[in-house]
Amino acid sequence: MNPKLLIVDDDEETRTQMKWALDNDYDIIFAGDQASAVEAFQTARPLVVLLDLGLPPHPADPEEGMAALAKLIALDCLTKVIVITGQGEKEVGLRAIGGKAYDFMAKPVDMEELKVLLKRAFHVAQLEREVRDMQQAAPPDTFAGMLGTSAAMLGVFETIRKVATSDAPVLLLGESGTGKEMAARAIHQSGARKEGPFVAVNCSAIPETLLESELFGHEKGAFTGAHTQREGLFETSIGGTLFLDEVGQIPLALQVKLLRFLQEQCIERVGGRHPIPIDARIITATNADLKKGLENGTFREDLFYRLAVVNITLPPLRERGDDVRLLAQYFLQHFAAQAGKSGLAFDHMAMSALNFNPWPGNVRQLENCIHRAVLMAEGNRLTMWDLELPNAPRPVSSGTTLRDAREHLEREMVQSALRKHRGKIAHASAELGVSRPTFYDLMGKFSIARKEA
C-alpha cells in the first residue's frame, strides 16, 4: 500500500505532470485551495504535503499558501510540508522554513530531485512518528513523553500536573537543550486543550520585520506586499496552546501587543482596527536571564510578571543523576533499531564515560552523541571510544601491558570523577563505587591533587 501524498496546487497542467511522475510510488490526493487542502488533510492524514504557495484567490501572492502551511502544521506538527515557490523567491522559501516547512523547491520543479526529497521526507516523517509512538507507550519512568526519575525531574512533572489543569501563563526556564518545548507539550497534552492545536514558534528565528505579522497576522494593504488578509499564529492556536520560545528576543514594540493580549484576551492584526478575541493558552520559554533584561530595559517588567505566573525551571542534565543512564538507554534502543543494530548495548566503560561528561548541551547533546555512536559502532558493544566525549579516558597505545592499561584507565577515571564533582571526595568515590579511603589511596598512587578538579 503506497503512502499518502497530498498535493496542493490549482494548476491542472502541474497536477497532471505530478500524477504522471509520482502515481506509481504514492497514493496521491489533490487539493486546489487552502480550504480544500485542510479538509483533505483532516480526512487522509498524509505524512507529507507538497504545497504550492501560489494559491487562489491570489495565485501570484504567497500569503494564501503561507496561511495553508500554518494551518496544516497546527493540525499535525510532524507533517512534512514541502513548499513550491516561484523562480527567484528564495526569501519566501526561507520564510516558509521558519514557519515549520520541511523544505522548499523553486519552479520549474526538477522531478528527479523532487522524488529524492519526497523519499527523504517520508522516511523522516515515519521515524518521527515511531519516536512519538515509543514515547506514548514508554515505561513508567516517563511523563507525557519526558523521561526522568531524578528528584529534580519528578518535581518538574508534579508542577506540570498542577498547572496543566488551568490556563495560567507558564514561563519555562533552563539551559539550551534541557527540554523546554517538550515540557510545554506536556502541559498542553495534560490539560483540557489537548485536542486543540499546539503551535510552537521560535521568536529568535524570525526576523523582527516579519515577527509581528507572523504572530498577529495582517489585513489586506497593511504594508507593501500584503495583498490579502492573513491570520497570524495567535489565531491559528485558538482552542489550543501557543508556545513562544526565546520570548526574551521579542522587541519592545511587540511586547506591548503581547501584554495587551494577556490583559484582554484579544489581538489586532497589523493594519487592523478591530479587536479579535483569542481563546488560547500562552506558554513561554527562554534560556536567557530575563531579570537582566528588566534591568537594562530590553524587557518590560509588567510583561514579565504576566508571563511568569508560574515558573518551571528545567534542570541541566549534569544535575539529573541517573537520568543520564535512563536517557542514554532510551536513545540507544531507538537509534539501534533505526540502524538495524537491535542487539547493540553499552559496555561498562561507555556508561561510566557518559556519567563523567558534564553535558553542556544537555539532553539534545546526549541524543546526538548516542545517535552518532550507534552509527559508528562495530560489533554488538558500544564503547567509550565510539562516544568521542572530550572528558572520556583516552585510549592507550598498542603494545601497552595489561597492568599499564589498567593504571592508565584508573588514573583517567579518578581525574574525571574529581572534575565532575569539583573535588568533592565523597561524591567522586561514590561515583566510582569505591570507599573514600580507597579513593584517597588511588589519588596518592597517581599523585593526583584535588586542585586538578
C-alpha angles and dihedrals in degrees: 000000000000119000117255119256122188114207115194110196132124096204110102094202092053091047091053091049092049093048092050093049100040108026095096093056104036143038096237125209118187130209128176105198143018097271096049090044092056091045093049091046093052090050101043102027095207120193092224134034126196105206127189106207092210101082132156141297085041107018092170090061125069096211096091090050092047090052090051090050092053092050094048093049090047089055093051121001091196093062113114108225116190110195126208116215135186121267111284095012097120091140090059091050092051090049089053090052087054086053091058099267112154096224142326138229129197125229132288089053117221102224096206091051090046092052091054091047093049092049091053092045093053090047093051092044092052093048093050091052090050089054091049091049090049090051092049091049092040125135124267090274089079133081118195089332095316118117125212145115099182119116090245094056094042086057090051091050092050092051091049090053091053099046095041091073092061136053094233114140113257127205114204116204131187146103122295111283097023094116105261094152090049089052090050090051090048090055090049095047093047095052140071092268096062092112090055127079123286106212117190124189130177103218092198092057096060120072115247090242091060102033097083092051092045093053103035103022124224142250124241109278094014090130141348108303096019095123095154140031112263133194117228130219092270090064092041089058096053109137092017142049133300112206115198109195119196090017089171088073094064110113119242095253091058091043087066091055092046090050090051091053091051090050100041106018091232138097140197123223119235105279091013128125102189124080116240116208113230123198101195138120119238122217119175134188140189140170090202128090103256091188088067087053089054090052096049095040099246094115127045116242094214090053092048093057091045092053096041099059084126122019121200118185116203108214120232115254092247088066096049099080114199092010085090089066093044094050093042092054091048094050091044092053092049099045094040091055089047092052095044093250099116093153093058117123138169118260117225096261093048090057091047090051090053090053093050095052115098093215101213088181091051122203094348091056092047091051093051091045093053092045092055093043092054091053092049099041120110123202123005098302126077108213134199089253089060089057094056093203117174093228097043118113111270120244117256122239122261116269093038114139120245090247093052092046091051093049090047091053094045091052093049093048094049091050092046092050091050091049093048094050096036095241097313103144097195092055095041094050091047089051090056094042096240133117121261093249089053091048091051089050090053091049090052093045092056097032092242118163127201090243089071088075 
